[in-house]
């Protein structure tokens, strides 16, 4: 573990296909101070997870990165034209089939019908939904809906992926499967991944680094390197080193108090 001061790395500069937050602060119009001087970067080929108490500004960081919110202070460096965003909800259109839902982003980016069909078919196969192309969202399980959401984003092959607690609404077994599939995609694509979760186990299993945020106003108070090689077997979750690291992160999340 290495402690991280709130004002560190104020001049971070990302390489192509990466993301950097430079001294980001966010105060909402009602006076709520959500984030205070947050600085860190995520390079291509890194999977970084942020954990912290509810209301500490984790999801706000993603909204600032994507341009959905404008920070009160500080800057974000990322190519928003090639940014993948997977939300807490699958956000599928009920009147579109899986195929047509997965084609949506490519359609909005102006790809012709043949090309977006090809990209969607490839993405659907990648996430294990082949055979469900003509199904509507109402016929899918929660896990299948999230796979379709991942596939939709994969069509653009984004170098930076933002994940806003995408698996929080599914059961534990489905969540573990989705963790494994997302990790497989990360290994195959090598994108820069920024993942938000309340689950320490999920954070350790998925990540190359875990950042801990304080209670509001959110600051980065600790950073943990995760030493396990990719791809990671599902049984890693039962290893003593996994449990030890999870315990250290939990301790930091509680403010270092037993």
VEXKELUM-481659 format. One line per 10 residues: for each residue x, y, z of C-alpha. Coordinates in steps of 0.05 Angstrom, whole numbers, padded with zeros to 5 digits. Example, Ala and Ser with C-alpha at 12.3 -4.5 7.8 and 13.67 -1.06 7.14 Angstrom:
BEGIN
00246 -00090 00156 ~ 00273 -00021 00143 $
END
This chain:
BEGIN
00000 00000 00000 ~ 00023 00071 -00014 ~ -00013 00131 00015 ~ -00033 00184 -00035 ~ -00038 00258 -00017 ~ -00096 00297 -00046 ~ -00051 00347 -00081 ~ -00003 00296 -00113 ~ 00008 00289 -00187 ~ -00022 00356 -00205 $
00011 00355 -00273 ~ -00006 00285 -00296 ~ -00003 00277 -00371 ~ -00035 00214 -00401 ~ -00008 00176 -00461 ~ -00054 00160 -00520 ~ -00113 00118 -00498 ~ -00109 00136 -00424 ~ -00144 00179 -00373 ~ -00118 00231 -00323 $
-00153 00271 -00269 ~ -00114 00333 -00249 ~ -00135 00366 -00183 ~ -00209 00353 -00194 ~ -00258 00385 -00145 ~ -00333 00386 -00149 ~ -00382 00430 -00111 ~ -00456 00423 -00131 ~ -00502 00484 -00137 ~ -00534 00467 -00069 $
-00465 00475 -00037 ~ -00450 00400 -00029 ~ -00375 00390 -00034 ~ -00370 00322 -00069 ~ -00297 00316 -00090 ~ -00235 00352 -00065 ~ -00172 00356 -00107 ~ -00170 00286 -00136 ~ -00111 00268 -00181 ~ -00094 00201 -00212 $
-00084 00170 -00280 ~ -00103 00105 -00314 ~ -00058 00082 -00370 ~ -00076 00036 -00427 ~ -00068 -00036 -00403 ~ -00086 -00016 -00331 ~ -00150 -00034 -00294 ~ -00161 00014 -00236 ~ -00218 00007 -00187 ~ -00243 00061 -00139 $
-00277 00041 -00075 ~ -00306 00086 -00021 ~ -00367 00098 00022 ~ -00433 00117 -00010 ~ -00436 00190 -00030 ~ -00361 00200 -00033 ~ -00361 00220 -00106 ~ -00341 00156 -00142 ~ -00395 00160 -00195 ~ -00386 00235 -00200 $
-00315 00223 -00223 ~ -00339 00181 -00281 ~ -00391 00233 -00300 ~ -00337 00286 -00301 ~ -00291 00241 -00343 ~ -00346 00230 -00394 ~ -00367 00303 -00397 ~ -00436 00291 -00366 ~ -00414 00338 -00309 ~ -00365 00396 -00310 $
-00317 00398 -00251 ~ -00315 00460 -00207 ~ -00239 00459 -00211 ~ -00185 00418 -00244 ~ -00180 00384 -00312 ~ -00192 00316 -00343 ~ -00149 00291 -00400 ~ -00182 00238 -00443 ~ -00208 00228 -00514 ~ -00283 00232 -00502 $
-00298 00214 -00574 ~ -00271 00144 -00561 ~ -00295 00133 -00490 ~ -00334 00071 -00468 ~ -00384 00079 -00411 ~ -00420 00020 -00378 ~ -00474 00045 -00331 ~ -00504 00015 -00268 ~ -00565 -00004 -00309 ~ -00559 -00038 -00377 $
-00599 00019 -00409 ~ -00624 -00024 -00466 ~ -00680 00001 -00511 ~ -00741 -00043 -00499 ~ -00765 -00039 -00571 ~ -00698 -00061 -00601 ~ -00672 -00132 -00606 ~ -00604 -00149 -00577 ~ -00573 -00141 -00646 ~ -00604 -00072 -00656 $
-00586 -00050 -00585 ~ -00514 -00070 -00595 ~ -00512 -00032 -00661 ~ -00537 00032 -00629 ~ -00471 00067 -00614 ~ -00442 00050 -00682 ~ -00505 00077 -00713 ~ -00500 00142 -00674 ~ -00428 00148 -00696 ~ -00448 00144 -00770 $
-00426 00074 -00789 ~ -00464 00045 -00848 ~ -00512 -00013 -00837 ~ -00464 -00067 -00861 ~ -00406 -00044 -00817 ~ -00447 -00034 -00754 ~ -00479 -00102 -00765 ~ -00410 -00134 -00771 ~ -00384 -00098 -00709 ~ -00446 -00117 -00669 $
-00442 -00190 -00690 ~ -00369 -00193 -00669 ~ -00384 -00160 -00602 ~ -00443 -00205 -00588 ~ -00400 -00266 -00600 ~ -00345 -00237 -00555 ~ -00392 -00230 -00495 ~ -00424 -00298 -00505 ~ -00493 -00276 -00530 ~ -00491 -00311 -00598 $
-00559 -00340 -00611 ~ -00596 -00284 -00575 ~ -00590 -00231 -00629 ~ -00665 -00229 -00642 ~ -00687 -00230 -00570 ~ -00716 -00168 -00537 ~ -00691 -00142 -00469 ~ -00753 -00168 -00433 ~ -00731 -00239 -00450 ~ -00661 -00231 -00421 $
-00635 -00244 -00351 ~ -00600 -00187 -00313 ~ -00532 -00216 -00330 ~ -00550 -00223 -00404 ~ -00572 -00151 -00406 ~ -00505 -00128 -00378 ~ -00469 -00171 -00430 ~ -00510 -00135 -00484 ~ -00491 -00068 -00453 ~ -00417 -00088 -00455 $
-00424 -00112 -00527 ~ -00456 -00045 -00547 ~ -00395 -00008 -00520 ~ -00346 -00057 -00550 ~ -00370 -00041 -00621 ~ -00330 00024 -00618 ~ -00268 -00011 -00590 ~ -00256 00045 -00540 ~ -00186 00052 -00512 ~ -00215 00077 -00446 $
-00273 00042 -00409 ~ -00312 00071 -00351 ~ -00352 00022 -00309 ~ -00402 00052 -00260 ~ -00420 -00005 -00212 ~ -00445 -00046 -00271 ~ -00457 -00111 -00234 ~ -00487 -00087 -00170 ~ -00558 -00108 -00187 ~ -00544 -00182 -00205 $
-00537 -00242 -00159 ~ -00469 -00261 -00132 ~ -00457 -00320 -00179 ~ -00476 -00280 -00240 ~ -00432 -00223 -00215 ~ -00372 -00269 -00210 ~ -00384 -00294 -00281 ~ -00389 -00223 -00306 ~ -00325 -00205 -00269 ~ -00289 -00262 -00304 $
-00317 -00243 -00372 ~ -00299 -00169 -00364 ~ -00229 -00189 -00342 ~ -00223 -00233 -00404 ~ -00244 -00173 -00448 ~ -00193 -00129 -00412 ~ -00137 -00179 -00426 ~ -00158 -00186 -00499 ~ -00169 -00111 -00513 ~ -00117 -00079 -00467 $
-00160 -00017 -00455 ~ -00152 00031 -00396 ~ -00206 00011 -00347 ~ -00235 00054 -00290 ~ -00284 00013 -00248 ~ -00329 00036 -00191 ~ -00354 -00014 -00140 ~ -00374 -00023 -00068 ~ -00347 -00094 -00068 ~ -00275 -00101 -00043 $
-00272 -00173 -00068 ~ -00293 -00150 -00137 ~ -00242 -00094 -00136 ~ -00184 -00140 -00118 ~ -00205 -00194 -00168 ~ -00211 -00145 -00226 ~ -00157 -00093 -00215 ~ -00084 -00078 -00225 ~ -00093 -00021 -00174 ~ -00146 -00004 -00123 $
-00156 00068 -00099 ~ -00193 00083 -00035 ~ -00235 00147 -00028 ~ -00253 00181 00037 ~ -00323 00202 00057 ~ -00349 00266 00026 ~ -00315 00308 00003 ~ -00281 00250 -00032 ~ -00205 00247 -00032 ~ -00158 00191 -00052 $
-00131 00168 00015 ~ -00097 00102 -00003 ~ -00072 00063 -00063 ~ -00059 -00012 -00068 ~ -00022 -00049 -00123 ~ -00054 -00116 -00137 ~ 00002 -00167 -00149 ~ -00036 -00223 -00185 ~ -00022 -00238 -00259 ~ -00076 -00237 -00312 $
-00116 -00277 -00330 ~ -00139 -00293 -00259 ~ -00171 -00359 -00241 ~ -00238 -00357 -00205 ~ -00207 -00395 -00146 ~ -00161 -00336 -00133 ~ -00216 -00308 -00089 ~ -00201 -00363 -00038 ~ -00125 -00353 -00034 ~ -00094 -00326 00031 $
-00059 -00268 -00005 ~ -00126 -00247 -00036 ~ -00158 -00247 00033 ~ -00099 -00209 00063 ~ -00102 -00154 00010 ~ -00178 -00150 00016 ~ -00170 -00140 00091 ~ -00120 -00084 00082 ~ -00166 -00047 00034 ~ -00224 -00057 00081 $
-00182 -00028 00138 ~ -00164 00033 00095 ~ -00237 00041 00076 ~ -00256 00045 00150 ~ -00206 00102 00158 ~ -00151 00058 00185 ~ -00191 00041 00248 ~ -00204 -00029 00272 $
END
